[in-house]
Amino acid sequence: MVFDDNALMQAAYEAAATVRTSTAPNPWVGAAVRTVDGKVFTGATQPPGGAHAEVVALAAAGTAARGGTLATTLEPCAHTGRTGPCSEAILEAGIARVLVGVLDPDDQVSGRGVATLRDAGIEVETGILVDAITEQLTPYLHHRRTGRPYVIVKLATTVDGRTAAPDGSSRWITSHDARRDTHQLRAESQAILVGAGTIRSDDPELTTRLVDGPDPRRVVLGAAAPDAKVHPCLEWRGELTDLLDRLGDEGVLQLMVEGGSSTVAQFHAEGLVDRFVIYIAPAMFGGDDAQPMFVGEGGPTIDDLRRGRFVDVRRIGDDLRLDVVLD
């Protein structure tokens, strides 16, 4: 394979995907080095305290990196934290050209990494595969721009928009494949939240069991019984905005909200949802007495209808997954 600029960045993008669940609160970044004789070496950011993607890729290339091209999905850092600045490592390795997917909005970076490289005479091109990489890094970018976690609301529903039977039972509306995909979302989220009603009715563990990955921190709106499986958890009784500020300050990049209907409705009503992930099963209750996705008052007129965009639609087993971002 001939690694042109897009292909080199694609290699970096794919490397980043392998560490999606292990780097937070640092971003999941990938890098790739193309040597002057065409060999390619990749690297990805290690868990907190470990090397960043650029340093990993440069170490893999060794002295062959001199004169080569480095692609990185996120702008190289130019400051010293738990590790040294990647921009300096790039200079020391003798890289001649750098490709950057997206610029880092972090106040400690924010163009400084690119400026450091350019000031040293290195050719830098930005915006390579920018759309795909922006999507891959959306929770991190959102957190750095707002100080709050990216909020994903997950819903599992029938075709007729019901999330539970009239008696409250809801296991299982969707297939095992969809539930495994849900656990992948859990692994990618640093915190997961449900209402106290869900704890009383379902007593969920809210852990990651169906895929390899870390368990998210657990948050309950209200109180959980002392013997509930959700413990240890944060029990929250204040404003949702204050909760998001606290979680953001504590390094939560992505918060997954799993329900129930009143909790989801509250996040939606306050405009705090960044993405809905809706799993639709090929099943119908066929009446109006089953539990809806939202409870309470909604928009009173068609003019109050909140519209958005389908950013992803895919089939998972027998179910459909719809990703919706509201405008």
GUPA-52409 format. One line per 5 residues: number of its first residue (from 1); their letters; for each residue x, y, z of N, C-alpha, C. Coordinates in nm, 2 decimals. Example, Ala and Ser with C-alpha at 12.3 -4.5 7.8 and 13.67 -1.06 7.14 Angstrom:
BEGIN
1> AS> 1.32 -0.57 0.78 1.23 -0.45 0.78 1.32 -0.33 0.78 | 1.28 -0.22 0.71 1.37 -0.11 0.71 1.29 0.00 0.79
***
This chain:
BEGIN
1> MVFDD> 0.08 -0.12 0.00 0.00 0.00 0.00 0.09 0.12 0.00 | 0.05 0.22 -0.09 0.12 0.35 -0.09 0.06 0.44 0.01 | 0.14 0.49 0.11 0.08 0.57 0.21 0.09 0.72 0.18 | -0.01 0.77 0.11 -0.02 0.91 0.08 -0.06 0.98 0.21 | -0.08 1.11 0.21 -0.12 1.18 0.33 -0.24 1.13 0.40
6> NALMQ> -0.35 1.10 0.32 -0.47 1.06 0.37 -0.46 0.92 0.43 | -0.39 0.83 0.36 -0.37 0.69 0.41 -0.29 0.69 0.54 | -0.19 0.78 0.55 -0.11 0.79 0.67 -0.19 0.83 0.79 | -0.28 0.93 0.76 -0.37 0.98 0.87 -0.47 0.87 0.90 | -0.51 0.79 0.80 -0.61 0.69 0.83 -0.54 0.58 0.92
11> AAYEA> -0.42 0.56 0.90 -0.34 0.46 0.99 -0.34 0.52 1.13 | -0.32 0.65 1.15 -0.32 0.71 1.28 -0.46 0.71 1.34 | -0.56 0.73 1.26 -0.70 0.72 1.30 -0.74 0.58 1.36 | -0.70 0.48 1.28 -0.72 0.34 1.33 -0.65 0.31 1.45 | -0.53 0.36 1.47 -0.45 0.34 1.59 -0.52 0.40 1.71
16> AATVR> -0.58 0.52 1.69 -0.65 0.59 1.80 -0.77 0.51 1.84 | -0.84 0.44 1.75 -0.96 0.36 1.78 -0.93 0.25 1.88 | -0.81 0.20 1.88 -0.77 0.09 1.96 -0.76 0.13 2.11 | -0.75 0.26 2.14 -0.73 0.30 2.28 -0.85 0.39 2.33 | -0.96 0.37 2.26 -1.07 0.46 2.29 -1.12 0.45 2.44
21> TSTAP> -1.10 0.34 2.50 -1.15 0.32 2.64 -1.05 0.33 2.75 | -0.92 0.36 2.71 -0.82 0.35 2.81 -0.74 0.48 2.84 | -0.77 0.59 2.77 -0.68 0.71 2.79 -0.74 0.82 2.87 | -0.88 0.82 2.89 -0.94 0.94 2.96 -0.88 0.95 3.10 | -0.87 1.08 3.14 -0.92 1.20 3.08 -0.84 1.26 2.97
26> NPWVG> -0.73 1.19 2.93 -0.66 1.24 2.81 -0.73 1.19 2.69 | -0.71 1.26 2.57 -0.78 1.22 2.45 -0.72 1.09 2.39 | -0.80 1.02 2.32 -0.75 0.89 2.25 -0.70 0.94 2.11 | -0.57 0.94 2.11 -0.50 1.00 1.99 -0.42 0.89 1.92 | -0.41 0.89 1.79 -0.33 0.80 1.72 -0.23 0.88 1.63
31> AAVRT> -0.11 0.82 1.61 -0.01 0.88 1.52 0.06 0.77 1.43 | 0.11 0.82 1.32 0.18 0.73 1.23 0.30 0.80 1.17 | 0.41 0.74 1.16 0.53 0.79 1.10 0.56 0.72 0.97 | 0.58 0.80 0.86 0.62 0.74 0.73 0.77 0.78 0.71 | 0.86 0.68 0.70 1.00 0.71 0.69 1.03 0.75 0.54
36> VDGKV> 1.15 0.79 0.52 1.18 0.84 0.38 1.18 0.72 0.29 | 1.20 0.60 0.33 1.20 0.48 0.24 1.06 0.42 0.24 | 0.95 0.49 0.30 0.82 0.44 0.28 0.76 0.35 0.39 | 0.84 0.31 0.49 0.79 0.23 0.60 0.70 0.31 0.69 | 0.60 0.25 0.75 0.51 0.32 0.84 0.51 0.25 0.97
41> FTGAT> 0.51 0.33 1.08 0.51 0.29 1.22 0.40 0.37 1.29 | 0.32 0.30 1.36 0.20 0.36 1.43 0.22 0.36 1.58 | 0.14 0.44 1.65 0.14 0.44 1.79 0.01 0.51 1.84 | -0.03 0.48 1.96 -0.15 0.54 2.02 -0.12 0.58 2.16 | -0.20 0.68 2.21 -0.18 0.73 2.35 -0.19 0.62 2.45
46> QPPGG> -0.10 0.62 2.55 -0.11 0.52 2.65 -0.20 0.57 2.77 | -0.23 0.48 2.86 -0.32 0.53 2.97 -0.25 0.64 3.05 | -0.33 0.72 3.13 -0.28 0.84 3.19 -0.14 0.82 3.26 | -0.05 0.91 3.23 0.08 0.90 3.29 0.18 0.83 3.19 | 0.13 0.77 3.08 0.21 0.71 2.98 0.23 0.80 2.87
51> AHAEV> 0.31 0.75 2.77 0.35 0.84 2.65 0.23 0.87 2.56 | 0.24 0.99 2.50 0.14 1.02 2.40 0.16 0.95 2.27 | 0.06 0.96 2.18 0.07 0.88 2.06 0.19 0.91 1.97 | 0.23 1.04 1.96 0.34 1.08 1.88 0.47 1.02 1.93 | 0.49 1.02 2.06 0.61 0.96 2.12 0.61 0.81 2.10
56> VALAA> 0.50 0.74 2.11 0.49 0.60 2.09 0.53 0.57 1.94 | 0.48 0.64 1.85 0.51 0.62 1.70 0.65 0.65 1.67 | 0.70 0.75 1.73 0.85 0.79 1.70 0.94 0.68 1.76 | 0.90 0.63 1.88 0.99 0.53 1.94 0.98 0.40 1.85 | 0.87 0.37 1.79 0.86 0.25 1.71 0.95 0.27 1.58
61> AGTAA> 0.95 0.39 1.53 1.03 0.42 1.41 1.18 0.43 1.44 | 1.21 0.48 1.56 1.35 0.49 1.60 1.42 0.59 1.51 | 1.55 0.57 1.48 1.63 0.67 1.40 1.58 0.68 1.26 | 1.50 0.59 1.21 1.44 0.59 1.08 1.34 0.71 1.06 | 1.30 0.77 1.17 1.20 0.87 1.17 1.26 1.00 1.11
66> RGGTL> 1.39 1.02 1.12 1.46 1.14 1.07 1.43 1.16 0.92 | 1.38 1.28 0.89 1.34 1.32 0.76 1.21 1.27 0.71 | 1.14 1.20 0.80 1.01 1.15 0.76 0.89 1.24 0.79 | 0.77 1.18 0.77 0.64 1.25 0.79 0.57 1.19 0.91 | 0.52 1.27 0.99 0.44 1.22 1.11 0.30 1.27 1.09
71> ATTLE> 0.20 1.18 1.11 0.06 1.22 1.11 0.00 1.20 1.25 | -0.07 1.29 1.30 -0.13 1.28 1.43 -0.27 1.33 1.43 | -0.36 1.25 1.49 -0.50 1.29 1.48 -0.53 1.42 1.56 | -0.46 1.45 1.66 -0.48 1.57 1.74 -0.35 1.65 1.74 | -0.36 1.78 1.74 -0.24 1.87 1.75 -0.14 1.83 1.86
76> PCAHT> -0.02 1.82 1.83 0.08 1.78 1.94 0.08 1.88 2.05 | 0.10 1.84 2.17 0.10 1.93 2.28 0.24 2.00 2.29 | 0.24 2.12 2.35 0.36 2.20 2.36 0.39 2.24 2.50 | 0.34 2.16 2.59 0.36 2.19 2.74 0.40 2.07 2.81 | 0.45 2.08 2.93 0.49 1.97 3.01 0.38 1.94 3.12
81> GRTGP> 0.33 1.82 3.11 0.23 1.78 3.21 0.29 1.66 3.28 | 0.22 1.55 3.28 0.28 1.42 3.33 0.38 1.37 3.24 | 0.38 1.41 3.11 0.48 1.38 3.01 0.54 1.51 2.95 | 0.65 1.49 2.88 0.70 1.61 2.81 0.63 1.65 2.69 | 0.65 1.77 2.63 0.58 1.81 2.51 0.61 1.73 2.39
86> CSEAI> 0.51 1.69 2.32 0.52 1.61 2.20 0.59 1.69 2.09 | 0.56 1.82 2.08 0.62 1.90 1.98 0.78 1.90 1.99 | 0.83 1.90 2.11 0.97 1.89 2.13 1.03 1.75 2.09 | 0.95 1.65 2.12 0.99 1.51 2.08 1.00 1.50 1.92 | 0.90 1.56 1.86 0.90 1.56 1.71 1.03 1.63 1.65
91> LEAGI> 1.06 1.75 1.72 1.18 1.82 1.67 1.31 1.74 1.69 | 1.32 1.67 1.81 1.44 1.60 1.84 1.45 1.47 1.75 | 1.34 1.42 1.70 1.34 1.30 1.61 1.38 1.34 1.47 | 1.38 1.47 1.44 1.42 1.51 1.31 1.31 1.49 1.20 | 1.19 1.49 1.24 1.07 1.48 1.15 1.07 1.61 1.06
96> ARVLV> 1.05 1.59 0.93 1.05 1.70 0.84 0.92 1.76 0.81 | 0.81 1.68 0.83 0.68 1.72 0.79 0.58 1.66 0.89 | 0.48 1.74 0.92 0.37 1.69 1.02 0.24 1.72 0.96 | 0.15 1.62 0.97 0.01 1.63 0.94 -0.07 1.62 1.06 | -0.17 1.71 1.08 -0.25 1.72 1.20 -0.40 1.71 1.15
101> GVLDP> -0.47 1.62 1.23 -0.61 1.61 1.20 -0.69 1.73 1.24 | -0.70 1.75 1.38 -0.77 1.86 1.43 -0.68 1.94 1.53 | -0.70 2.06 1.54 -0.63 2.14 1.64 -0.69 2.12 1.78 | -0.61 2.13 1.88 -0.66 2.10 2.02 -0.71 2.23 2.09 | -0.84 2.23 2.13 -0.89 2.35 2.19 -0.85 2.37 2.34
106> DDQVS> -0.77 2.27 2.39 -0.72 2.29 2.53 -0.64 2.42 2.54 | -0.67 2.49 2.65 -0.60 2.62 2.67 -0.45 2.61 2.67 | -0.40 2.49 2.71 -0.26 2.47 2.72 -0.19 2.44 2.58 | -0.28 2.41 2.49 -0.23 2.38 2.35 -0.28 2.49 2.25 | -0.40 2.47 2.20 -0.47 2.57 2.12 -0.38 2.65 2.02
111> GRGVA> -0.32 2.57 1.93 -0.24 2.63 1.83 -0.09 2.64 1.86 | -0.05 2.62 1.99 0.09 2.64 2.03 0.18 2.52 1.97 | 0.12 2.40 1.97 0.19 2.29 1.92 0.23 2.31 1.77 | 0.13 2.35 1.69 0.16 2.38 1.55 0.26 2.49 1.53 | 0.24 2.60 1.61 0.33 2.72 1.60 0.47 2.68 1.64
116> TLRDA> 0.49 2.59 1.74 0.63 2.55 1.78 0.69 2.48 1.66 | 0.62 2.39 1.59 0.68 2.32 1.48 0.71 2.41 1.36 | 0.62 2.49 1.33 0.64 2.58 1.22 0.75 2.68 1.24 | 0.76 2.73 1.37 0.87 2.82 1.40 1.01 2.75 1.39 | 1.01 2.62 1.40 1.13 2.55 1.39 1.16 2.51 1.24
121> GIEVE> 1.08 2.55 1.15 1.10 2.52 1.01 1.03 2.39 0.96 | 0.95 2.33 1.04 0.88 2.21 0.99 0.76 2.24 0.92 | 0.73 2.18 0.81 0.61 2.20 0.73 0.50 2.13 0.80 | 0.39 2.20 0.83 0.27 2.15 0.90 0.15 2.17 0.82 | 0.07 2.06 0.80 -0.06 2.07 0.73 -0.16 2.03 0.83
126> TGILV> -0.27 2.10 0.84 -0.38 2.07 0.93 -0.51 2.03 0.85 | -0.60 1.97 0.92 -0.73 1.94 0.86 -0.73 1.82 0.78 | -0.64 1.72 0.80 -0.64 1.60 0.72 -0.74 1.50 0.79 | -0.84 1.45 0.71 -0.95 1.37 0.76 -1.02 1.43 0.88 | -1.04 1.56 0.87 -1.09 1.64 0.98 -1.23 1.59 1.03
131> DAITE> -1.32 1.56 0.93 -1.45 1.52 0.97 -1.45 1.39 1.05 | -1.38 1.29 1.01 -1.38 1.16 1.08 -1.31 1.17 1.21 | -1.21 1.25 1.22 -1.13 1.26 1.34 -1.21 1.35 1.44 | -1.28 1.45 1.39 -1.37 1.53 1.48 -1.47 1.45 1.55 | -1.53 1.36 1.47 -1.63 1.27 1.52 -1.57 1.17 1.62
136> QLTPY> -1.45 1.12 1.60 -1.39 1.03 1.69 -1.35 1.10 1.82 | -1.32 1.22 1.82 -1.27 1.29 1.93 -1.38 1.39 1.99 | -1.50 1.37 1.95 -1.61 1.47 1.99 -1.62 1.48 2.14 | -1.63 1.38 2.22 -1.64 1.40 2.36 -1.52 1.48 2.42 | -1.40 1.45 2.38 -1.29 1.53 2.43 -1.30 1.67 2.39
141> LHHRR> -1.32 1.70 2.26 -1.33 1.84 2.21 -1.44 1.91 2.28 | -1.56 1.85 2.30 -1.67 1.91 2.37 -1.63 1.95 2.52 | -1.56 1.86 2.58 -1.52 1.88 2.72 -1.42 2.00 2.73 | -1.33 2.01 2.64 -1.23 2.11 2.64 -1.29 2.25 2.61 | -1.40 2.25 2.53 -1.46 2.38 2.49 -1.56 2.42 2.60
146> TGRPY> -1.63 2.33 2.67 -1.74 2.37 2.76 -1.71 2.34 2.90 | -1.61 2.26 2.93 -1.58 2.22 3.07 -1.67 2.11 3.12 | -1.77 2.07 3.04 -1.86 1.97 3.08 -1.85 1.84 3.00 | -1.90 1.73 3.05 -1.89 1.60 2.97 -1.99 1.61 2.85 | -1.96 1.53 2.75 -2.05 1.51 2.64 -2.16 1.42 2.69
151> VIVKL> -2.28 1.46 2.68 -2.39 1.38 2.73 -2.46 1.30 2.62 | -2.46 1.17 2.64 -2.52 1.07 2.55 -2.64 1.01 2.63 | -2.76 1.02 2.57 -2.88 0.95 2.63 -2.90 0.83 2.54 | -2.90 0.72 2.61 -2.93 0.59 2.55 -3.07 0.54 2.58 | -3.14 0.51 2.47 -3.28 0.46 2.48 -3.29 0.33 2.41
156> ATTVD> -3.37 0.23 2.46 -3.41 0.11 2.39 -3.56 0.11 2.38 | -3.61 0.10 2.26 -3.75 0.12 2.24 -3.81 0.02 2.14 | -3.94 0.00 2.14 -4.00 -0.07 2.04 -4.03 0.02 1.92 | -4.08 -0.04 1.81 -4.11 0.05 1.69 -4.21 0.15 1.73 | -4.30 0.12 1.82 -4.41 0.22 1.85 -4.36 0.31 1.97
161> GRTAA> -4.23 0.31 2.00 -4.18 0.42 2.09 -4.20 0.39 2.23 | -4.21 0.26 2.27 -4.23 0.23 2.41 -4.10 0.16 2.47 | -4.07 0.20 2.60 -3.95 0.15 2.66 -3.97 0.04 2.77 | -4.10 0.02 2.81 -4.13 -0.08 2.91 -4.28 -0.11 2.90 | -4.31 -0.23 2.95 -4.45 -0.27 2.95 -4.53 -0.19 3.06
166> PDGSS> -4.66 -0.20 3.05 -4.74 -0.13 3.15 -4.71 -0.17 3.30 | -4.67 -0.29 3.32 -4.63 -0.33 3.45 -4.49 -0.29 3.49 | -4.42 -0.22 3.40 -4.28 -0.17 3.43 -4.17 -0.26 3.39 | -4.20 -0.38 3.34 -4.10 -0.47 3.30 -4.04 -0.43 3.16 | -3.91 -0.44 3.15 -3.85 -0.39 3.03 -3.73 -0.48 2.98
171> RWITS> -3.70 -0.59 3.04 -3.59 -0.68 3.00 -3.65 -0.80 2.93 | -3.61 -0.82 2.80 -3.52 -0.74 2.73 -3.60 -0.70 2.60 | -3.60 -0.57 2.57 -3.67 -0.52 2.45 -3.58 -0.55 2.33 | -3.45 -0.52 2.35 -3.36 -0.53 2.23 -3.28 -0.66 2.24 | -3.21 -0.69 2.14 -3.13 -0.81 2.13 -3.00 -0.81 2.21
176> HDARR> -2.94 -0.93 2.22 -2.81 -0.93 2.28 -2.71 -0.85 2.21 | -2.71 -0.85 2.08 -2.62 -0.76 2.00 -2.63 -0.62 2.04 | -2.75 -0.57 2.05 -2.77 -0.43 2.09 -2.72 -0.40 2.23 | -2.75 -0.50 2.32 -2.70 -0.48 2.46 -2.55 -0.48 2.47 | -2.48 -0.56 2.38 -2.34 -0.56 2.38 -2.29 -0.42 2.33
181> DTHQL> -2.36 -0.37 2.23 -2.32 -0.24 2.18 -2.34 -0.13 2.29 | -2.44 -0.15 2.37 -2.47 -0.06 2.48 -2.35 -0.06 2.58 | -2.30 -0.18 2.61 -2.19 -0.20 2.70 -2.06 -0.14 2.64 | -2.05 -0.13 2.51 -1.94 -0.06 2.45 -1.95 0.09 2.48 | -2.07 0.14 2.47 -2.09 0.28 2.51 -2.05 0.31 2.66
186> RAESQ> -2.09 0.21 2.74 -2.05 0.22 2.88 -1.90 0.23 2.90 | -1.83 0.14 2.83 -1.68 0.13 2.84 -1.62 0.26 2.79 | -1.69 0.33 2.69 -1.63 0.46 2.64 -1.67 0.58 2.72 | -1.76 0.56 2.82 -1.80 0.67 2.91 -1.74 0.66 3.04 | -1.70 0.78 3.10 -1.64 0.78 3.23 -1.74 0.78 3.34
191> AILVG> -1.86 0.80 3.31 -1.97 0.80 3.41 -2.10 0.76 3.34 | -2.19 0.70 3.42 -2.32 0.66 3.37 -2.42 0.70 3.48 | -2.54 0.74 3.43 -2.64 0.80 3.52 -2.78 0.74 3.50 | -2.85 0.71 3.61 -2.99 0.67 3.60 -3.06 0.74 3.71 | -3.20 0.74 3.71 -3.28 0.79 3.81 -3.30 0.69 3.92
196> AGTIR> -3.34 0.74 4.04 -3.36 0.65 4.15 -3.47 0.55 4.12 | -3.57 0.59 4.04 -3.68 0.50 4.00 -3.63 0.38 3.93 | -3.53 0.39 3.84 -3.47 0.28 3.77 -3.40 0.19 3.87 | -3.33 0.25 3.97 -3.27 0.16 4.07 -3.37 0.08 4.15 | -3.48 0.14 4.18 -3.59 0.07 4.26 -3.65 -0.04 4.17
201> SDDPE> -3.67 -0.01 4.05 -3.75 -0.11 3.96 -3.66 -0.22 3.91 | -3.53 -0.19 3.87 -3.45 -0.28 3.80 -3.33 -0.33 3.88 | -3.29 -0.25 3.98 -3.16 -0.28 4.05 -3.05 -0.31 3.96 | -3.01 -0.22 3.87 -2.90 -0.25 3.77 -2.77 -0.24 3.84 | -2.67 -0.31 3.78 -2.53 -0.29 3.82 -2.46 -0.17 3.75
206> LTTRL> -2.50 -0.15 3.62 -2.45 -0.04 3.54 -2.30 -0.06 3.52 | -2.25 -0.18 3.51 -2.11 -0.21 3.48 -2.09 -0.26 3.34 | -1.97 -0.27 3.30 -1.93 -0.32 3.16 -1.90 -0.46 3.17 | -1.99 -0.55 3.12 -1.97 -0.69 3.13 -1.97 -0.76 2.99 | -2.03 -0.71 2.89 -2.04 -0.78 2.77 -1.93 -0.75 2.67
211> VDGPD> -1.84 -0.65 2.70 -1.72 -0.62 2.62 -1.61 -0.60 2.72 | -1.49 -0.60 2.66 -1.37 -0.56 2.75 -1.36 -0.41 2.76 | -1.35 -0.37 2.88 -1.34 -0.22 2.90 -1.37 -0.19 3.05 | -1.34 -0.07 3.09 -1.35 -0.03 3.23 -1.50 0.00 3.26 | -1.53 -0.02 3.39 -1.66 0.02 3.44 -1.67 0.17 3.45
216> PRRVV> -1.78 0.23 3.41 -1.80 0.38 3.43 -1.83 0.41 3.58 | -1.80 0.53 3.62 -1.84 0.58 3.75 -2.00 0.58 3.75 | -2.06 0.55 3.86 -2.21 0.54 3.86 -2.27 0.66 3.94 | -2.37 0.72 3.88 -2.44 0.83 3.94 -2.59 0.80 3.94 | -2.65 0.83 4.05 -2.79 0.82 4.07 -2.86 0.95 4.10
221> LGAAA> -2.96 0.99 4.02 -3.04 1.11 4.06 -3.13 1.07 4.17 | -3.11 1.12 4.29 -3.18 1.07 4.41 -3.10 0.98 4.49 | -3.17 0.89 4.57 -3.11 0.80 4.66 -3.12 0.66 4.61 | -3.02 0.58 4.64 -3.02 0.44 4.61 -3.03 0.36 4.75 | -3.10 0.26 4.75 -3.11 0.18 4.88 -2.97 0.13 4.91
226> PDAKV> -2.94 0.11 5.04 -2.81 0.07 5.08 -2.76 -0.06 5.02 | -2.85 -0.15 4.99 -2.81 -0.28 4.93 -2.83 -0.29 4.78 | -2.85 -0.17 4.72 -2.86 -0.17 4.57 -2.73 -0.20 4.50 | -2.74 -0.27 4.39 -2.62 -0.32 4.32 -2.54 -0.20 4.26 | -2.60 -0.09 4.25 -2.53 0.03 4.19 -2.42 0.08 4.28
231> HPCLE> -2.42 0.05 4.40 -2.31 0.10 4.49 -2.17 0.04 4.46 | -2.07 0.12 4.47 -2.06 0.26 4.52 -2.10 0.35 4.40 | -2.17 0.46 4.44 -2.22 0.55 4.34 -2.23 0.69 4.40 | -2.24 0.79 4.32 -2.26 0.93 4.36 -2.42 0.95 4.36 | -2.47 0.98 4.47 -2.62 1.01 4.48 -2.63 1.16 4.47
236> WRGEL> -2.71 1.21 4.37 -2.71 1.35 4.34 -2.86 1.41 4.36 | -2.87 1.52 4.43 -3.00 1.58 4.45 -3.01 1.72 4.40 | -2.90 1.77 4.34 -2.90 1.91 4.31 -2.93 1.94 4.16 | -2.89 2.05 4.11 -2.92 2.09 3.97 -2.84 2.01 3.88 | -2.89 1.97 3.76 -2.82 1.89 3.66 -2.70 1.97 3.61
241> TDLLD> -2.71 2.10 3.59 -2.60 2.18 3.54 -2.48 2.18 3.64 | -2.52 2.18 3.77 -2.41 2.17 3.87 -2.34 2.04 3.87 | -2.42 1.93 3.84 -2.37 1.80 3.83 -2.27 1.79 3.71 | -2.31 1.84 3.60 -2.22 1.84 3.48 -2.10 1.91 3.51 | -2.11 2.03 3.57 -1.98 2.10 3.60 -1.89 2.02 3.69
246> RLGDE> -1.95 1.96 3.79 -1.87 1.88 3.88 -1.80 1.76 3.81 | -1.88 1.69 3.73 -1.82 1.57 3.66 -1.71 1.62 3.56 | -1.74 1.73 3.50 -1.64 1.79 3.40 -1.51 1.82 3.48 | -1.52 1.88 3.59 -1.40 1.92 3.67 -1.33 1.79 3.72 | -1.40 1.68 3.73 -1.33 1.56 3.78 -1.29 1.47 3.66
251> GVLQL> -1.29 1.52 3.54 -1.23 1.45 3.43 -1.32 1.36 3.35 | -1.45 1.37 3.37 -1.54 1.29 3.30 -1.56 1.36 3.16 | -1.52 1.29 3.06 -1.54 1.34 2.92 -1.67 1.31 2.86 | -1.72 1.19 2.89 -1.85 1.15 2.84 -1.94 1.09 2.95 | -2.06 1.14 2.96 -2.16 1.09 3.05 -2.27 1.02 2.97
256> MVEGG> -2.30 0.90 3.01 -2.40 0.82 2.95 -2.52 0.82 3.04 | -2.64 0.86 2.99 -2.76 0.86 3.07 -2.85 0.75 3.02 | -2.88 0.65 3.11 -2.96 0.54 3.07 -3.10 0.54 3.11 | -3.15 0.64 3.18 -3.29 0.64 3.21 -3.31 0.67 3.36 | -3.45 0.66 3.39 -3.56 0.62 3.31 -3.62 0.74 3.24
261> SSTVA> -3.75 0.73 3.21 -3.82 0.82 3.12 -3.82 0.96 3.18 | -3.84 0.98 3.31 -3.85 1.11 3.37 -3.71 1.17 3.37 | -3.61 1.09 3.40 -3.47 1.14 3.39 -3.43 1.19 3.26 | -3.46 1.11 3.16 -3.43 1.14 3.02 -3.51 1.27 2.98 | -3.63 1.28 3.02 -3.71 1.40 2.99 -3.65 1.52 3.05
266> QFHAE> -3.60 1.51 3.17 -3.54 1.62 3.24 -3.42 1.67 3.17 | -3.33 1.58 3.13 -3.21 1.62 3.06 -3.25 1.69 2.92 | -3.35 1.63 2.86 -3.39 1.69 2.73 -3.46 1.82 2.75 | -3.54 1.84 2.85 -3.61 1.97 2.87 -3.51 2.08 2.90 | -3.40 2.05 2.97 -3.31 2.15 3.00 -3.20 2.17 2.89
271> GLVDR> -3.22 2.10 2.78 -3.12 2.12 2.67 -2.98 2.07 2.70 | -2.97 1.96 2.77 -2.84 1.91 2.82 -2.79 1.79 2.74 | -2.87 1.74 2.65 -2.84 1.62 2.57 -2.76 1.66 2.45 | -2.64 1.60 2.43 -2.56 1.62 2.31 -2.59 1.52 2.20 | -2.63 1.40 2.24 -2.66 1.29 2.14 -2.75 1.19 2.20
276> FVIYI> -2.85 1.15 2.12 -2.94 1.04 2.16 -2.89 0.92 2.08 | -2.87 0.81 2.15 -2.85 0.68 2.09 -2.97 0.59 2.11 | -3.04 0.57 2.01 -3.17 0.50 2.02 -3.17 0.36 1.95 | -3.19 0.26 2.03 -3.20 0.12 1.98 -3.34 0.09 1.96 | -3.38 0.05 1.83 -3.52 0.02 1.80 -3.53 -0.13 1.77
281> APAMF> -3.61 -0.19 1.85 -3.64 -0.34 1.83 -3.76 -0.36 1.73 | -3.75 -0.46 1.65 -3.87 -0.49 1.56 -3.98 -0.55 1.64 | -4.04 -0.48 1.73 -4.14 -0.52 1.82 -4.24 -0.41 1.85 | -4.36 -0.44 1.88 -4.46 -0.34 1.91 -4.55 -0.38 2.03 | -4.58 -0.29 2.12 -4.68 -0.32 2.23 -4.82 -0.31 2.17
286> GGDDA> -4.84 -0.22 2.08 -4.97 -0.21 2.01 -5.07 -0.13 2.09 | -5.04 -0.06 2.19 -5.14 0.02 2.27 -5.07 0.15 2.32 | -5.15 0.22 2.40 -5.09 0.35 2.45 -5.07 0.35 2.60 | -5.07 0.22 2.66 -5.05 0.21 2.80 -4.91 0.17 2.84 | -4.82 0.14 2.75 -4.68 0.10 2.78 -4.60 0.23 2.81
291> QPMFV> -4.49 0.22 2.87 -4.41 0.33 2.91 -4.35 0.40 2.78 | -4.36 0.53 2.77 -4.30 0.61 2.66 -4.16 0.64 2.68 | -4.09 0.69 2.58 -3.95 0.73 2.60 -3.94 0.85 2.69 | -4.04 0.94 2.69 -4.04 1.06 2.77 -4.17 1.06 2.85 | -4.16 1.12 2.97 -4.28 1.15 3.05 -4.29 1.30 3.08
296> GEGGP> -4.41 1.35 3.11 -4.42 1.49 3.14 -4.46 1.57 3.02 | -4.46 1.70 3.03 -4.50 1.78 2.92 -4.39 1.80 2.82 | -4.43 1.80 2.70 -4.33 1.83 2.59 -4.37 1.96 2.52 | -4.32 1.98 2.40 -4.35 2.10 2.33 -4.50 2.11 2.30 | -4.56 2.23 2.33 -4.71 2.24 2.32 -4.75 2.26 2.17
301> TIDDL> -4.67 2.30 2.08 -4.71 2.32 1.94 -4.60 2.27 1.85 | -4.64 2.26 1.72 -4.54 2.21 1.63 -4.42 2.30 1.61 | -4.44 2.43 1.64 -4.33 2.52 1.64 -4.23 2.50 1.75 | -4.27 2.42 1.85 -4.18 2.39 1.96 -4.11 2.26 1.94 | -4.13 2.19 1.83 -4.07 2.07 1.80 -3.92 2.09 1.79
306> RRGRF> -3.84 2.01 1.86 -3.69 2.02 1.85 -3.65 1.93 1.74 | -3.58 1.98 1.64 -3.53 1.90 1.53 -3.38 1.88 1.54 | -3.33 1.78 1.48 -3.19 1.75 1.48 -3.15 1.68 1.35 | -3.04 1.60 1.36 -2.99 1.53 1.25 -2.95 1.38 1.28 | -2.99 1.29 1.19 -2.94 1.16 1.21 -2.79 1.16 1.16
311> VDVRR> -2.70 1.13 1.26 -2.56 1.13 1.22 -2.50 0.99 1.20 | -2.59 0.89 1.24 -2.55 0.75 1.21 -2.67 0.67 1.22 | -2.69 0.58 1.13 -2.79 0.48 1.13 -2.73 0.34 1.09 | -2.75 0.24 1.17 -2.69 0.11 1.14 -2.77 0.00 1.20 | -2.76 -0.12 1.14 -2.83 -0.23 1.19 -2.74 -0.31 1.28
316> IGDDL> -2.79 -0.35 1.40 -2.71 -0.42 1.50 -2.79 -0.55 1.53 | -2.75 -0.66 1.48 -2.83 -0.78 1.50 -2.97 -0.76 1.44 | -3.07 -0.78 1.51 -3.21 -0.76 1.46 -3.26 -0.62 1.48 | -3.18 -0.54 1.55 -3.23 -0.40 1.58 -3.16 -0.30 1.50 | -3.22 -0.17 1.51 -3.16 -0.06 1.45 -3.10 0.03 1.56
321> RLDVV> -2.98 0.09 1.53 -2.93 0.20 1.61 -2.93 0.33 1.54 | -3.00 0.43 1.60 -3.01 0.56 1.54 -2.93 0.66 1.63 | -2.84 0.73 1.58 -2.77 0.84 1.65 -2.82 0.97 1.61 | -2.88 1.05 1.70 -2.94 1.18 1.67 -2.87 1.29 1.75 | -2.83 1.39 1.68 -2.78 1.51 1.74 -2.88 1.62 1.71
326> LD> -2.93 1.69 1.82 -3.03 1.80 1.81 -2.96 1.93 1.77 | -3.02 2.01 1.69 -2.97 2.14 1.65 -3.00 2.24 1.76
***
